[in-house]
Amino acid sequence: MPKMMQLICQFVVVLCTSSCTDFWSGSTKRVFYESCTDVSKEWTKNEKQAKNYCDCVLRKMMERYPNEEDAMLHLGELATDTGLINCKEEVIIR
């Protein structure tokens, strides 16, 4: 769980520096994806698994919170979100 908290903290920084929009900007998605991949490489078997996990997490986060600002307001919930936890299980099973 500490790695997820690290990822969430990095995500907060990205969201705080981005403007409020009704979508996720390319820069926010890119920074999140890069941070997520770096963190998930520590527990996945290879880079492909790390990328698959981050694709899943980003997709589910964007579905749940289409607005970057909404995602920031609910960061505490992300660490325990079952949809995101399922992403990890899906990657491990593959």
Sequence and secondary structure as in RCSB ss.txt:
>XXXX:A:sequence
MPKMMQLICQFVVVLCTSSCTDFWSGSTKRVFYESCTDVSKEWTKNEKQAKNYCDCVLRKMMERYPNEEDAMLHL
GELATDTGLINCKEEVIIR
>XXXX:A:secstr
 HHHHHHHHHHHHHHHHS   SS  HHHHHHHHHHHHHHHTTTSSSHHHHHHHHHHHHHHHHHH SSHHHHHHTH
HHHTT HHHHHHHHHHHH 
